[in-house]
Amino acid sequence: MAPKRVLSILVSTLLALAAGCRSTSSEDADKLAYAGASSISENLFPQFIPLLQERTKITLNRIETVGSQEGVRYVMDGKADIGGVTHRLTPAELARKPYVKVIGYDAVTVLVNTANPITDLSRAQLRGIFTGRITNWKALGWKDLPIETVSMAVKKSYGVPKVFRDLILEGADYGPISQEKDFLHLIAPAVEARPNAIGLVSLAYHAPRARPLAIDGVAPLPANVRAGTYPLRREVILVARQAPEGRVKQFFDLVLSQDGQAIVGQKFVPLL
């Protein structure tokens, strides 16, 4: 199972990290539990939860960042009310008939250090780097430096490496990863620290000395992501066990409202 991080939230103060895990309580009529992608919880919830509390008096009493695949499983097994997913649901996941709602779009971005003059790589070049066939920047037109790859653990259920594997590696296995991180927000700082690094991260996580590459000439700009011309677009999805009712419906409705979409648009690409 992917490493867990549970965020205990006191909306009256701030989003705080906590350790441990509690099961969802049926007695918490004004509370919800979330499980799934950390890119959703870390980037949307700090602003969305106060809005949810203000508009509905509902809050999230438990957030588990267990990855997209585990998020679907938690919801369908009754361990969470809402799941966050950033990959295309598999046939096995769809066979369990979850309620699925796209709330925006994200992109897997390929970051390099700003000291690196390369601005664009092809899918074939990226495939060569992350399968381990291309190991030196000299082969790509820069100077003689070993390539250091940075990613979340590629053998676990995290959304970013899964999307990159599906769309760029085309079924091939990852080669050795120089640095594997437990959380997405650690990727960009690792790329900042090493001029020869290249990292896989969500659109929501950038840093001053790390910049995203274009892929086959297409940059991860919002218009390209929404249109689907950027090759590593992914949907930002919420799932429930069944068509939402009650407080779960209120949560979904607020995310899809104008105010909710404004929050989505601060880190991701909103629907409109």
WOURTA-V484136 format. One record per pair of residues at least 6 apart in sequence whose ideal C-beta (glycine too) atoms are under 7 Angstrom apart, sorted by the first residue. I is the first residue (numbers start at 1). J is the second residue. Records with the same first field share a line. If there is no record, write none. Layout:
# WOURTA-V484136
I: J ; J
This chain:
# WOURTA-V484136
1: 66 ; 70
2: 66 ; 67 ; 70 ; 156 ; 157 ; 158
3: 182
4: 21 ; 64 ; 65 ; 66
5: 17 ; 65
6: 18 ; 19 ; 20 ; 21 ; 62 ; 63 ; 64
7: 15 ; 17 ; 18 ; 41 ; 63
8: 16 ; 18
9: 15 ; 49 ; 59 ; 60 ; 61 ; 63
10: 16
11: 49 ; 50 ; 53 ; 59
15: 45 ; 46 ; 49
21: 64
22: 62
23: 79
24: 33 ; 62 ; 79 ; 80 ; 81
28: 61
30: 57 ; 58 ; 59 ; 247
31: 58 ; 59 ; 60 ; 61
32: 58 ; 60 ; 81 ; 82 ; 247 ; 248 ; 251
33: 60 ; 61 ; 62 ; 80 ; 81
34: 41 ; 60 ; 63 ; 80 ; 82 ; 84
35: 64 ; 66 ; 70 ; 71 ; 74 ; 75 ; 79 ; 80 ; 83
36: 66 ; 68 ; 71 ; 83 ; 84 ; 85
37: 67 ; 68 ; 71 ; 84 ; 85 ; 86 ; 159
38: 65 ; 183 ; 184
39: 86 ; 106 ; 159 ; 184 ; 202 ; 204
40: 84 ; 86 ; 236
41: 63 ; 65 ; 84
42: 185
43: 204 ; 267
44: 263 ; 264 ; 267
45: 60 ; 63
47: 263
48: 260 ; 263
49: 59 ; 60
51: 254 ; 259
52: 58 ; 59 ; 251 ; 254
53: 59
55: 254
56: 250 ; 254
58: 247 ; 250 ; 251
64: 80
66: 74
67: 156 ; 157 ; 158 ; 159
68: 85 ; 86 ; 87 ; 157 ; 159
69: 157
70: 157
71: 83 ; 84 ; 85
72: 83 ; 85 ; 89 ; 93 ; 98 ; 239
74: 80 ; 83
75: 82 ; 83 ; 98 ; 239 ; 240 ; 241
76: 96 ; 98 ; 241
78: 241
81: 240 ; 248
82: 238 ; 240 ; 248 ; 251
83: 238 ; 239
84: 238
85: 237 ; 239
86: 106 ; 159 ; 234 ; 236 ; 237
87: 159 ; 162 ; 163 ; 234
89: 100
98: 239 ; 240 ; 241
99: 239 ; 240 ; 242 ; 243 ; 244
100: 237 ; 239
101: 237 ; 238 ; 252
102: 235 ; 236 ; 237
103: 236 ; 237 ; 238 ; 255 ; 256 ; 264
104: 236 ; 264 ; 268 ; 269 ; 270 ; 271
105: 225 ; 226 ; 233 ; 235 ; 236 ; 268 ; 269
106: 202 ; 203 ; 204 ; 234 ; 236 ; 268
107: 203 ; 220 ; 225 ; 230 ; 232 ; 233 ; 234
108: 160 ; 163 ; 164 ; 200 ; 202 ; 232 ; 234
109: 201 ; 203 ; 212 ; 220
110: 126 ; 198 ; 200 ; 212 ; 213 ; 215
111: 188 ; 191 ; 198 ; 199 ; 201 ; 210 ; 211 ; 212
112: 118 ; 191 ; 198 ; 210 ; 211 ; 213
113: 191 ; 192 ; 194 ; 195 ; 197 ; 209 ; 210
114: 209 ; 210 ; 211
115: 195
116: 142 ; 195
117: 142
118: 140 ; 141 ; 142 ; 213
119: 213 ; 214
120: 213 ; 214 ; 217
121: 140 ; 213 ; 215
122: 216
123: 168 ; 215 ; 216 ; 231
125: 134 ; 140
126: 168 ; 215
127: 168 ; 169 ; 172
128: 134
129: 147 ; 149 ; 198
130: 149 ; 169 ; 174 ; 175
131: 169 ; 172 ; 173 ; 174 ; 175
132: 175 ; 176
134: 140 ; 147
135: 146 ; 147
136: 144 ; 145 ; 146 ; 147
137: 143 ; 145 ; 147 ; 196
138: 144
145: 196
146: 196
147: 196 ; 198
148: 178 ; 179 ; 194 ; 196 ; 197
149: 177 ; 178 ; 198
150: 178 ; 179 ; 181 ; 187 ; 190 ; 191 ; 197 ; 198 ; 199
151: 161 ; 177 ; 180 ; 199 ; 200
152: 158 ; 160 ; 161 ; 180 ; 181 ; 184
153: 180
154: 161 ; 174 ; 177
160: 184 ; 200 ; 201 ; 202
161: 200
163: 232 ; 234
164: 200 ; 232
165: 174
167: 231 ; 232
179: 190
181: 187 ; 190
184: 201 ; 202 ; 205
185: 205
187: 199 ; 200 ; 201 ; 205
188: 199 ; 201 ; 205 ; 206 ; 207 ; 210
189: 207
190: 197 ; 199
191: 197 ; 199 ; 210
192: 207 ; 209 ; 210
203: 220 ; 268
204: 267 ; 268
212: 220
215: 231 ; 232
216: 231
218: 224 ; 229 ; 230 ; 231
220: 230
222: 269
224: 230
225: 233 ; 269
226: 269
236: 268
238: 252 ; 255
240: 248
244: 252
254: 260
261: 270 ; 271
264: 270
